[in-house]
């Protein structure tokens, strides 16, 4: 799965890897990304992955348009730096587990698969 979107600015873009969880809740397949606090769902895992990719694109479209992406990522615990090669670093999973109630609920109550996917972010201005 790849949730990449081509978001860039005059300085370019960079792919950031984030961890996601795949699990079933009731009869729905869920893909959840604790670092972005975003999820997608579907009747199959493939549908959930597609839903998640759409959710990420919409989130990035909205926050880039409103010029709130970097502030929002900081609120989510990301480290933001003006480095062309690494504009943003997601928080460690251990910090996310402590800070994110939904992640804790999933971690404590569901069997899940964890894997990484790419999110393409514009370079910090």
C-alpha positions in Angstrom: 0.0 0.0 0.0 1.1 3.5 -0.7 -0.7 6.6 0.5 1.6 8.8 -1.4 0.3 12.0 -3.0 2.3 14.4 -5.0 2.3 17.4 -2.8 5.2 19.8 -3.4 6.1 23.4 -3.5 8.8 25.4 -5.2 11.3 23.7 -3.0 10.1 20.2 -3.9 8.8 17.3 -1.8 10.0 14.4 0.3 8.6 11.0 1.1 8.1 10.4 4.8 7.5 6.8 6.1 4.8 6.4 8.6 3.6 3.2 10.4 0.0 2.1 9.9 -2.1 -0.6 11.5 -4.5 -2.9 9.7 -7.2 -4.6 11.7 -10.8 -5.7 11.7 -13.5 -4.1 13.8 -16.9 -5.8 13.6 -17.0 -6.7 9.9 -15.0 -3.7 8.6 -11.4 -3.6 7.7 -9.6 -0.5 9.1 -6.3 1.1 8.3 -5.2 3.5 11.0 -2.1 5.8 11.1 -1.4 6.9 14.6 1.2 9.5 13.5 -1.4 11.3 11.4 -4.4 10.2 13.5 -6.2 9.3 10.2 -7.9 6.1 9.1 -9.7 4.5 6.2 -12.2 1.6 6.1 -13.8 -0.8 3.8 -15.3 -4.2 3.3 -11.8 -5.6 2.4 -8.3 -4.7 3.4 -7.8 -3.4 -0.2 -10.8 -1.1 0.1 -9.6 0.1 3.5 -6.1 0.9 2.0 -7.7 2.8 -0.8 -10.0 4.7 1.6 -6.9 5.5 3.8 -5.0 6.9 0.8 -8.0 9.1 -0.1 -8.2 10.3 3.5 -4.5 11.2 3.5 -4.8 13.1 0.2 -7.8 15.0 1.4 -6.0 15.8 4.7 -3.0 17.1 2.9 -5.0 19.1 0.3 -6.9 20.8 3.1 -4.0 21.6 5.4 -1.8 22.7 2.6 -4.5 25.0 1.2 -5.2 26.4 4.7 -1.5 26.7 5.3 -1.8 24.7 8.6 0.0 21.5 7.6 3.2 22.1 9.7 1.2 23.4 12.7 -1.1 20.4 12.6 1.8 18.0 12.3 3.5 19.7 15.3 0.3 19.3 17.3 0.4 15.6 16.5 3.9 15.3 17.9 6.0 15.5 14.7 9.4 17.2 14.7 9.4 19.9 12.0 12.7 21.0 10.6 13.8 23.2 7.6 15.9 20.4 6.1 15.2 19.7 2.5 15.9 16.0 3.0 13.8 15.5 6.1 11.2 18.3 6.6 9.2 16.3 9.2 9.8 13.3 11.4 6.9 11.4 12.9 6.9 10.8 16.6 8.0 7.3 17.8 5.3 4.7 18.2 5.9 4.5 22.0 5.0 8.3 22.3 2.0 7.8 20.1 0.8 4.9 22.2 0.9 7.1 25.3 -0.7 10.2 23.7 -3.3 8.8 21.4 -6.4 7.1 23.0 -7.6 5.6 19.8 -4.2 3.9 19.2 -4.2 2.6 22.8 -7.7 1.2 22.3 -6.6 -0.6 19.1 -3.4 -1.8 20.7 -5.2 -3.2 23.7 -8.2 -4.7 22.0 -7.4 -5.9 18.5 -5.1 -8.2 16.6 -3.4 -6.0 14.0 -0.7 -6.0 11.3 1.8 -3.1 11.3 3.5 -1.9 8.2 5.0 1.3 6.8 3.8 3.4 3.9 5.0 6.6 2.3 3.4 10.1 2.6 4.8 12.7 0.2 5.1 16.1 2.0 6.2 19.4 0.6 9.5 20.6 1.8 9.2 23.2 4.6 9.4 26.8 3.3 
